[in-house]
Amino acid sequence: MSVFKDKVLLITGGTGSFGNAVLNRFLRTDIGEIRIFSRDEKKQDDMRHDFQARMPEVANKIKFYIGDVRNKSTLHYAMQGVDYVFHAAALKQVPSCEFFPMEAVKTNVIGTDNTLDSAIDAGVKCVICLSTDKAAYPINAMGITKAIEEKIAVAKSRLSGSTKICCTRYGNVMCSRGSVIPLWIDQIRKGNPITLTEPRMTRFIMSLEEAVDLVLFAFEHGQNGDILVQKAPACTIQTQAEAVIELFKHQAPRHSQQNDRHSRLDPRHSRPDRESSEPEIRVIGIRHGEKMYETLLTKEECAKAEDMGNFYRVPADNRDLNYDKYFKDGDTKRATIDEFNSDNTRRLNLEETKAKIASLEYIQNELNGIPNIVK
């Protein structure tokens, strides 16, 4: 008997990549019901038909709720009778949030506050909020709003009663909606250059399955107010692009020879002896709000993080507002422990990156000519 047996799970932003991965993982288990809460009826209809076609025997476990985390009344209706919540609704495209920061505030900040209030009011047993590495030392609007989301979750956990609230923080999820690998595959097939922002930029990489694993680990092992992260590896953007080229260069048009003298090719990384069909790499520069590397745990968090094997657990700071007692006794560990970021984690080489990318179901489908829908 699993902990999800006959239980009701609600996923906010459930039509996205994460929601689809959860459905694929759980729909054939003994879970009672999975509620998909989102504001896009077209995506819900596409998801409904997809799972009715692929899993007709269990598709009736999926229930769809139209609503928006910005609107607490729609959450209140969907939250009735729910046991667990995975809060995945977010605005997460860095450039979009830079140009429309208040929209990011409304979804990532106010939407999280509404979700947690509704869950506590409904007596939900556990809420897992999905955050991002960009919330650690944030420099862009997306990261700042996700950092506030985490602060809201920790603050709510202090007064949440029987509702456990945890956050998971993770890096780039390969082949999720808006990610770069599907774009690169399309560029290769059209005979266009591979566009990347900055070759030396490093990023944590993980699969959708690993993202679900992290949420389930938080669900099972997290304590109220925790932030949990996976010890994810990283690679440079250059290495990731070269891995995709190695996997898909045979699908490039044979006549493709990139001779655009006006393209911003990076001479450090061009390979003049490559086959005529192998794509060039065009460096387009860092986009609005991007970092050279991402951080999963800050130096301050590392000082109190608990090593749990493949994961780190950062317990909530549950001190009260009476700071007088801390004036004399400081925290000396902070001066000696480094942060955990994509520059000092395990760096994957080209072959390791290629193998990790090749293991993805999305990539296997693309290599074998099976149509994919980036969800």
N, C-alpha and C positions, 0 to 999 in steps of 0.2 A: 504494500500500500504506500503510495507516494504522498508527500506533503500536499500535493495539488489535487488529490483524489476528491472529486465532486465539488471542488472549489470554483469560485467565480473570479477570473482575472480580468482586469480592465487595463487596456494599453492606450494612453493618450498619444495622439499622433500615430495611431496604429496602422495607417496605410503605408507608412514609410518602410525603409529597408529593415529596420529593427523589428517592427511589427510583423512583417512577412517572415523573418527568420524565426521569431517566437512561434508563429502559427505552424511553420514547417516542423519545428521541434516538438511541439506539445499537442497538436491536434489529434494525433492518434494515441495519446496516453489516456489515463483515467481522469483527466481534468474534466470538470463539469461544464464550464462555459468560458469562452474568451470574448470579451466585449471590445470592439474596435471603435474608439472615439476619435473623430476627426471632423474637419469642416468641409471636406471635398467629396461631394456625392459621386462624382465621376470615378475617383480613385476607389471609393468604397464599392461601387458597382463592378469595376474591373476586378477587384479582389474577390468579391462574391462569386463571380463567374469563374475565375481562375481556380478557386478551391473547390467549387462545385464540380468542375471538370476533373481535377486531379485527385481529390479526396471525397468523392460523393458520399461515402459511408459515414463520414464524420463532419462534413461541412456544416451540418445543422448546429454544431456547437458554437459557431461564430455568430455573434449578434452585433449588429451595426447601430451606432448612435451618432447622429449628426449633431455637432456642437463645436464650441470653440473654448479653449481654456481661458480665453479672455472674458468669457461670459459665465459667471459662477452658477447661474440658474440652470444652464445646460449640463454642467458638471454634477450639480445636485441630483438631477433626474437620473443621469447615467450611473451614479455612484451607489444607488440603493441596492442593497443585497450583495455588494462586492466584498470579497475577502482580501484580495491583493491588487496593488496598482503598480504598473511599470510606467513611469512618467517620461515619455520620449518626445512629447510635443515641443518643438523649438524652431526658432529661426537660427540657422547654423551656417549660412554662407557668409564668409567674412566680408567680402566687398559689399554685399547687399546691406549688411548690418551697419557698415561704415557710412553708407549714404542715407540710411533710414534708421538711425539709432533708436528713435522712440518706438518704432515698430518692434524692434528687438526687446525693448523694455516691456512692452505690453504683453508679448508672448512669453519671453524667457523669465521675466521677473514677476509681473502681475499674474501671468498664467500659472506659474508655479505656486504662488501664494494662494490662488483660488483652488488649485488642485489639492494642496495639502489641507486647507481649511475644510473642503468638501469631504475629503477622506477621513479626517478626524471626526467631523460631525456625523458621518455615516458609520463610524465604528470599524473602519477598515483595519485589518490586522497589521499590514505591512505595506509601505510605499518605498519603491526604489526610484530615485531621481537620476536620470542619465545626464552626466556632465561631460566635460571635455578638458583635454590638456591645456587648452587656451585659457582656462579659468585660473591657472597658476601663473602668477606674475603677468596679468593681462595687459595688453597694450591696445587691443582693438575692441570695438563695441560689442562684438559677439562674445569675446572672452570676458569682458567686464560684466555683461549681463548674466553670463553663466556663473561667474564668481559670486554675484549677488544671489543667484538661485541657490548656490551651496550654502551661503550664509543664512538664507531664509529657512532652508531645510534643517540646519543645525539649530537655529533659534526655535523653530516649531517643535523640534524633538524634545526640547526641555519641558514642554507643556502638552505633549501629545497623548498623555494617558496611556491607553493600551495599544496605540498605533505606533509601530516601529517605523522610523524614517531613516533611510540611508542614501548616500550618493555614491555613484560610480563615476570615475573619471578615466577616460581612455582617449587614445590618439586616433589617427586616420584609419577609417574602416575601408578596406579595399573593395572597390566595385560597388559601393553603396551609391545612392542617388547623389549626383553632383560631384562624385569623385573623379579623379583624373584618368584612371586606367581605361574606362570605356571611351573617353575622348581620344586617347592615344591610339587605341585600336581602330577607331573610325578614321583617324588621320592617316594611319598606315595603309588601310585598305583603299583610301582615296588617292594615295600617292603624294600626300602632303607632308611637309616637315612635322616632326614631333615638337610641340611647343612646351617648353618648361620655363619656370620662373627664374630659378637660380640654381645652377648645378650643385653647389656646395651645401645648399639648404638640407637639413636633416629632418626626418619625420619618423615618429613611432608608426609602425604598421601592424595591423591586426585584421583578422577576418571577421565576418559577421558572426560566425559560430563562436569565436573567442569573445566577441562583445556580449553575446547571450550568456556565455559561461561566466563572465565577470558579474553580470547582473544576478545570475543564480547563486554565485558564491556569496555575494552581498546579502542576498535573500536568506541564505542558510546560515551564514557565519557572522554577518554584520550585527553590531549592537546599535542601539538608538543613537543617532547623531553621527555615525561613522562616515568617513570617506574611504572608499576602497579603490585600489588601482591594481592593474596587472603589471608584472615585470615584463613589459613588452620590449622587443628588439626594435631597432631603427635602421634606416639606410638613408643615403643621400638621394635627392631627387634624380640626380644623374644616373645613379645605379639602378633606381627603379625604372627609369625610362629605357635604359639599355637592356634591362631584363625583359621588358615588354617587346622591345624590338627583336630580341633573340627569339622570343616565342612566336611572333606574328610576322616576321619579315617575309616569310614565304607567301603571305597573302597580299603583299604589296604588288601593284602593277609592275610588270617587268620593264616597261619603258620609263618608269619614274626616275628621273635624274634631277635633283634639285639644283637649278642653275640660277636662281633668283639672286642677282647681285645686290639687291637692296635688302635682302633678308638679314636679320641680325644673328648670323651664325657665330657661335662661340669658337674661335680658332683653337682654344685649348682642348676642345672635346670633339672636333670634327675628325673624321677618319678618311683621308683622300683615297686610300686603297680599298675601300669597301666596295662591294658589288653594286652595280648600278641600280638594283632594285631595293637596296637597303636605305631606309629613310635617314635623312639628316636630322640633326637636333637643332632647333632654333630657340635661342634664349630670349625671352620676351620681357624679363625684368620682374622684380618683386611687385606684387599687387598691393592694393590698399590694405593696410593693417596687418600684413604678414610678418612673421618673425623668421630669423635664420634657423632657429631651433625651438622646440617646444619642451615644456616642463610638465612632468606628471606629479612630482612632489617638490614643493619648495624646500629651501634649506630649513626653514622653521618647522615644517611638517615632518621632515626627515628626523628631526631631533626627538620626536615623540612617536614616530611610526613603529608599528609592530610588524616584524617580518613573519609572514604566514606562508612561506614556501614560494609559490608562484605569484603571490599577491602581497601587497602592503595594506595594512589597516591603519588609518589615522583616526584616533578616538576624538570625540567632541571635546572642546574646551568648555567645561561646565563650571568654571569659576563664576562667582557672582560679581556684581558691580562694586563691591566693597574692595577697592584696590589697595587700601592702606596697608594691609598685611603683606603685600608683595613689594613694598618699597625697599625693604632691606635684603630680601632673598630673590636674586634673579635666576635666570636659567642659563647656566654656563655651557651646556651642551651645544647651544646654537652656534657657538663660535667654531666648532670643530667638525660639524657634519655637513657634507655637501648636498646640493639638490640632486634630484633624479631627473635627468633630461635626455633628449634625443641625441645629444653630443657625447654623453658619458655612459649611456647604456650600451649593451652589446650591439656592435655594428655589423650588419649582414653584408657579406661580399656579394659579388654579382651572381655567383652560382646559388648561394643561399637565398637571395632575393628572388631569383628566377624560380627556384623550387617552391618557395612559399606562395608566389603568385600562381604558379601552375597548378597548385593543389586546390585552388578555389573552384567550386562547381561552375561559377559564372565563366571562368576562363576555359574550363573543359568543354562547356557548351559552345563557346565561341570557336574554339579550335576544331570542334567536330561539326560545325555548321548547324548547331541547334539554336534557334532564336532565343534571345534573352530579353527580358524587360527589366531595365534598371529601376528598382523600386525604392 
